[in-house]
Amino acid sequence: MAHEEAIMGTLASALYAFDGVRDDNLNFKEGEVITIIEMNENGWWKGTNSKGEVGIFPYNYVQVRPEAAPSFPIVKALYDFPGGQEGQLSFKSGDLITVMKEIDAQWNEGKLKSGERGIYPTSFTEPTGEEDEDAAAEETKKWEEIEAAREAEVERLRKEKEEAEKKLREEEERLKKQKEEEERARLAAEAEQQRITLMKEAEAAKALANQLQKEKAETEETKK
């Protein structure tokens, strides 16, 4: 897993341990503090763990710390930057740029007031000491929506688990009753079979006794 220079981001606490199977996954333990670098809408965020490792992880494994408010400093362009390559932000000297993300020591990702966004060399700007409150509010709202979605997903999974456990208990109870009924039916069938056998044996004994009685009577009659 690659190591990158520490990047500005918000902090989150790991709700569960995550042991990814892909090379680009970020592994961490339950309770570990994660620095979030990117929050994507596909359900996978990018961040760094306590070891400085960088990777992606499922967003519902962490909870953003409420005290970690997003920071979006405003810098001022010292020189013109044409931004000739794809993904670069072009600006003129004096333009104000909101720092959206620190890429490394030489490059940041920023946004102009016009909405244009891209990367630019940090050496072309200087800090103003001001913060972009609108960007912070927008990002905070986004995080709150993501956190609400995560909590809703956790609640949905909890209810699904409870429902599954309820169905399992009901099925176990049904099978238990079925087994008891089958056992009662088996015992009743055995008892009925024994009753029939005893009745047949009694009838046979009675028939034998009648036969013996008849033979005895005939013997006595012969002697006369």
Rosetta blueprint (number, residue, H / E / L):
1 M L
2 A L
3 H E
4 E L
5 E L
6 A L
7 I L
8 M L
9 G L
10 T E
11 L E
12 A E
13 S E
14 A E
15 L L
16 Y L
17 A L
18 F E
19 D L
20 G L
21 V L
22 R L
23 D L
24 D L
25 N E
26 L L
27 N L
28 F E
29 K L
30 E L
31 G L
32 E L
33 V E
34 I E
35 T E
36 I E
37 I E
38 E E
39 M E
40 N L
41 E L
42 N L
43 G L
44 W E
45 W E
46 K E
47 G E
48 T E
49 N L
50 S L
51 K L
52 G L
53 E E
54 V E
55 G E
56 I E
57 F E
58 P E
59 Y H
60 N H
61 Y H
62 V E
63 Q E
64 V E
65 R L
66 P L
67 E L
68 A L
69 A L
70 P L
71 S L
72 F L
73 P E
74 I E
75 V E
76 K E
77 A E
78 L L
79 Y L
80 D L
81 F E
82 P L
83 G L
84 G L
85 Q L
86 E L
87 G L
88 Q E
89 L L
90 S L
91 F E
92 K L
93 S L
94 G L
95 D L
96 L E
97 I E
98 T E
99 V E
100 M E
101 K E
102 E E
103 I L
104 D L
105 A L
106 Q L
107 W E
108 N E
109 E E
110 G E
111 K E
112 L E
113 K L
114 S L
115 G L
116 E L
117 R E
118 G E
119 I E
120 Y E
121 P E
122 T H
123 S H
124 F H
125 T E
126 E E
127 P E
128 T E
129 G E
130 E E
131 E E
132 D L
133 E H
134 D H
135 A H
136 A H
137 A H
138 E H
139 E H
140 T H
141 K H
142 K H
143 W H
144 E H
145 E H
146 I H
147 E H
148 A H
149 A H
150 R H
151 E H
152 A H
153 E H
154 V H
155 E H
156 R H
157 L H
158 R H
159 K H
160 E H
161 K H
162 E H
163 E H
164 A H
165 E H
166 K H
167 K H
168 L H
169 R H
170 E H
171 E H
172 E H
173 E H
174 R H
175 L H
176 K H
177 K H
178 Q H
179 K H
180 E H
181 E H
182 E H
183 E H
184 R H
185 A H
186 R H
187 L H
188 A H
189 A H
190 E H
191 A H
192 E H
193 Q H
194 Q H
195 R H
196 I H
197 T H
198 L H
199 M H
200 K H
201 E H
202 A H
203 E H
204 A H
205 A H
206 K H
207 A H
208 L H
209 A H
210 N H
211 Q H
212 L H
213 Q H
214 K H
215 E H
216 K H
217 A H
218 E H
219 T H
220 E H
221 E H
222 T H
223 K H
224 K L
